[in-house]
Amino acid sequence: MEMVNLTIDGIKTQVPKGTTVLAAARSLNINIPTLCFLKDINEVGACRMCVVEVKGARSLQASCVLPVAEGMEVKTNSKDVREARSVILKLILARHERECLTCSRNLNCELQKLCEEMGIDGLDFQGEKITYAVDTASPSVVRDQNKCILCGDCVRMCNEVQNVGAIDFAHRGSKMTISCAFERPIADSPCVGCGQCAAVCPTGAIVVKYDFHKIWKALDDKNTKV
C-alpha cells in the first residue's frame, strides 16, 4: 500500500494514499468539527465546517473531501480557520429556528454543541426567514423544516442506504429545502417509517415521534385497562 507523508498541526504522520485530511487528522486525535459528514455515506463538503488551512493553497479547503498529498502541511486551528468556521456557523444559524429549550434535541444537538465549543454568543447576520409548516402526518417521524441546516445526511441515508427515496433536495438558493415529491407530507411518500433519517439528523429537523400525551391520556382514562 502506497503511503503519503504529511504534517498536521506540526505533527508528522504517514497515511495510505487516498486518505482524506479529515481522516488523517482524526487518526492523530485532532478534532475537526463537521456537520454534514457521514463516513462512507455523506462526504460532500456541503457545510464547510471542516475547513482547514493548507500551505500553498489559495483558499481554505474542506478537509472531509480533500485527499492527502505528499509533503502537505495542514493547520486545523489557525486564526483564519477559526474565523471562517465562526462565520459559517453564524450563517447557518441566521435561517435556523432557535427555540432550543423546547426542541426535543436540546442538549443533544450537534449544532448547539458546536456553538458552545466555538463560543458563539450572538448573531451577526439576519437571514431571510421562511416559516414552514411542521409535518406531523407520519406515524413515526416529525419533520420540522425550520430547523433544517441542509446538510443532506437524511437524503443520503434515505436514498443510498435505505434505498427508499422518500425525501430529496428541492428548489435553489435561499429557498432550498429537503422535501418529499411535490412537497407532499411524508406520510404520502414511499417512507417506510424506519427512522434512519432521524438517527443521522444533526439537529431537530427530523425526530422520532413520541406519543407521551396519548400514553398519559390512556393512563388517566378510567375506562381503559392498561
N, C-alpha and C positions, 0 to 999 in steps of 0.2 A: 504494500500500500504506500503510495507516494505521500510524503509528509511535507508540511509547509511550516516555515519558521516565521513568527511574527511577535510583536511586542504590544501588550495591552496594559495601559497604565504603568508603564515602566517594568512590567513583568514579562520576561521572555518565555515563550511557550512554543510547543510544536503540536500541530493538529493535522488530521488527514485532509488531503486536498478535497475541496468541495464543501467543507465545513463553513457555516456562517459565522460572522463575527460575534453574533449573539451567543451561539452555542459555544464558541471558543471562550468567551468571557465567563459564561456560566461554569465551564469546566475549571475555571480558576476561582470560583465562588465570588465573582464580581457581578453585582446586581445591576442589570439594565432594565428599567421599567418598560412594561408592554401593556397594551390594552386589547389589541386585535390578534395577537399571536397565539395560535394553537398548533403545536408541533405536528407536522405531517398532515394538517387539515387546513389551517388558515395561515399561510405565510405570504402575505401580500404587501406588507408595509403600509397599510392604509392609515393607521392612526398617527404614525410618525413619532410616537413617544420614545421609541428606542434609538433615536438618532445619536450618532457618535461622531467624533472628530477624527478624520484620517489624514495623516501627514501627506501633503501634496495634492489633496482633493480640493476642488473649488468650492464645495459646499458640504454641509453636514450630511451624513449618509444613514439610511435606515439599516440598522445592524441585523435585523431579522432576515433580510433578503440579500445582504452583502456577503459574497464569498471571500474567504481569506485569500491573501496573496503573499508570495514570498517577500520577506523583509518589511511587511506592512507595519506601521506604527499607529496605534489607536489610543485615543483618550476618551474615556467614557464619562468623565465627570468634570470637564473643563468649564470655565466660566461661560463660554459660548454655548456649550451643550446644555448647561443648567438653565440659561436664559431662554434658549429655544424651546426646551421642554415645558417651561413655565408658560410661555406664550401659547404653545399648542394646547396645553391643558385648559387655559383660560378661554381659548376659542371654542373648545368642546363644551365647556360649562356655559358659554354665552347663550346656547339654544337648548340647554338641558333643564328639565324640570327639577327644581332643587328643594322639594319638600321631603328632605331626608328623614326627618323624625317620624313621619307617618308612612315611610316606604318599607315594604317587607324585607328589603335588602339592607336596611340600616345596620351599620357596623359590620356588614358582610358584603360590602360593595368595593370593587376594585378601583372605581373612580374616586370614591370617598377616601379610600386608603392612600391613593396617590396624592390627593390634595393635602392630606395630613403630613405625608412624608416630605412633600415639597414646600410646605409652609404657605399654601395658598389660602389667604385670609380675606381676599377681596377680589372683585371682578373689574377688569379694565375695559371690557368690551360688552356691548349690548347687541346681541344678535336679533334677527327677525324672529319673533315669537309666533309660531303657528300652533294652535291648540288642537290636538287630535282627540277624538272620542276614544275612550278605553274600550277595548274589545274583550268582553266577558262572555261571549257566546259559547266558547268551548267549555266542555265539562272538565277539562284537565288543566288548561293554562289560561293566564290572563295576559293580554298584550297591551302595553302602555307605550305608544309611540313617542309620547312626550319625554320619556326617559332614555330613548334610544340614542346611542352615540355613533351609529352606522359603522361599527367595527366589522360586521359581516360574519361573525362567528356562528350565529344561528343559521344563516343562509348556507354556509359551507357544511355545517353539521346536518341540516335537513336534506340538502341536495346531494352531497358527496359521500356522506357516511351512512345515513339512514335511507338514502335513495327514495325519498318521498316527494320532495319538490313542492311543499305547501307554501313556502314563502320565498321571496326574492327581492332584489332592489327594484325600486320604481322611481320614475321622474329623475330630474337632474338638478345640480346646483343646490341652493338652499332649500329646495322643495323635495330633495331626495328622501325617500323613506324605505323601510322594509315593509313589504305588503304582500297580501295574497293576490291571486289573479283577479283583475277587475276591481281591486280594493274591497272585495267581499269579506265578511267576517271569517275568521279562521275555522269556524265550525262548518262553513260551506266549502272548505278546501279539502284536498286529499289528506289533511292532517290525521294521523292515527293516534294522537294523544300520548306519544312516547315520552314527552317531556325533556328530550335531549337538548332542545333549543334553550330551555330554561336553565339547564345544567351548565351550559357554556356561556350564557349571557353575563357580562361583567357588571351590569347594573341591574335595575329593576324593570327593564323594558319587557322582559318575558319572565314570568314567575309561575310556579305551580299553584293551581287554585286550591285554596284552603276553605273548607266549609264549616269552620268552627261555629258560626252562628246557627247553622242547621242542627249541629250536634247539641248545642245548648237548648235550642227550641224543643228538640226531641226529649231531652232530659227533664225539661220543665213541664212537659205535657203529661198530665196525669192519666190520659187515655192511651198513652203509648208505652208499651213494655220494652224496656231496654236492658 
